[in-house]
Amino acid sequence: MLFHSTKRLCFFLLFTITLYSNAQNSTFITHFEKSKGIETATYDETIQFYTNLSKVYEQISILPIGETDSGKPLHIVTLNPDKEFDFEKIRKNKRILLINNGIHPGESDGIDATMMLFRDIVQGKVNMPKRTVLVTIPVYNIGGALNRNSTTRTNQNG
């Protein structure tokens, strides 16, 4: 009888852990993926994505580093498996790779790709380069990203 109870408990725990893991991973699907590659995230969605990622994964930090001419903050997002975010300390032992996204409005490929890269690294789907810390400016030209309309970039959705 005890064997069957233990077996049921193990099955229940395994089921719950699997369900939780799948739910956690599905919360980090990008707007690009949800739209099957037709649309891209807005500035606010991009910042919210990284903010949510940083709340779940301690290897990620998101910080505002100043205000832009659009009135919105410019952010940097740092991915460091060692969970160290002091750049003076990081420089002593690692290389820092900066990915600057969204320089020109409407050129969102890097924004979407970097969101997926950071997510895939912290979820263990992609290996992090050794002795490297990744830093991204999620959207550099925030004013341009906020100025979305149907006439500035032909054939672009979102």
Order of alpha helices (4+ residues) and beta strands (2+ residues): alpha-alpha-alpha-beta-beta-alpha-beta-alpha-beta-alpha
